[in-house]
Amino acid sequence: MEQKLEAAQKQIITQQMLQTISILQMSTQELDEFLENAALENPVIEYDANVLRDGERSDREADSEIREQRTLEWIDSDDRQNRSFYQGDRDTEDGLENIRTPETGQTLQEFLHFQLIREKFSREDEEILEFMIECIDRRGYFQEDLSFVANQYHTSEEHAKELLVTIQKLDPAGVGARSLSECLRLQLERNGKKDTLAWHLATDTYLMKLAKNHMKEVAAQEKVPIADVVEAFHEIQALTPTPGASFRGKETLSYVRPDAVIVKKAEKFIALIPGEGTDVFRINDYYRHMAEVTTDEEARQYLRKKIQNAENLARDINNRTSTLAAICRILVEKQHEFFEKGPGHKVPLRLVDLADEADVHESTVSRVLREKYLQCSWGIFPLNYFLTGSAAINEKTGEEQTQEQIQREIRRIIDEENKAKPLSDNAIQKKLEEVDINISRRTVNKYRSIMGIPDKIGRKTW
């Protein structure tokens, strides 16, 4: 054993540093909840929650200015703000767009129960029907096994099936189906098209082939003209694969509150931060005065401690707001083409580039981007959506090209192709080379799949 001196570096993270880091990465909603709790625990804090909740400045003049700019932006954007959150060019999961919830705000289950009010059932059947209706998911599909229902209510599986048929006869057409094919057939039957070619093709096997546009193969198997198959396919396409989608879900909706709003003023985009430049968070003047004049030493020490905590918190909030504002303004500057033209027009922007521009560490930028959203005329997007790498380089100009830019060019080529003789991925690659985009055939296939565009056969018009 021996004694020796050794030099070492140590970083001690204080509670105040942890609070600074924590507040920096909070979303608007998280910050709102944090400050509400802080105001409850610390009597010297005055917190105006409405500033953050409304996403607008609290004073009338600033509030009026933002509303005016938002209105002008709305008019200029041709109602583009109606688009959904974080949309690219892809459809919704169910392939349906612009589905509105009924004005009544009913859930699907409430609507089905309402239709059965005038019917007379035994007490046992009423319980079974109520249970089966609750087993219908948000798409309108029945998700339980009939054998389980029969065992649960001590009845026969055949009787359970009869009650399910009762539900399937209700509106909307197709509700209570156990599969896509059954859902489509229920709608065709409701339209008087049972046993037609469309009804016959509404099976899992044929639906898969129709989805891949294998019309010729289906026509050969059914021994009918291709034109008849195409007509039947159009009938199926007109049906609703998710009859319950237009109803309000049973779960509570979660709304995204933007942490920054981008508006256009005098041909220039500006970033507005909710709460920036306002007294969102204040220290009560009465308690400040009391801490100075009170003769009770214990009360004086208590108030000074609470005021110091509140001042530290106020400094952290101002730091978060100023850093977020700086990052958003750089994003607006770098991604100006996106805010002008919309999705598909981002330029390469890396985290390290953003950190260099803001003159802060990369970890700081990462915390600022965490769980925060930006609202503009094209919708609401996560802040990290605007970070995108380079997918290719123009060999002539040396300009970096993003994945979105390449995908946009692929879509343009496909839109302009002859649908009777669609282009192969190899042919699309050659077309891209003509506009100085050099990527492999496999990359073309990858991007086409990401965009949900079918292959050559799938795009053919019969």
Summary of the structure (lengths in Angstrom):
residues: 462
radius of gyration: 30.4
end to end distance: 88.8
largest distance: 101.0
contacts: 1289
relative contact order: 0.12
helix: 52%
strand: 8%
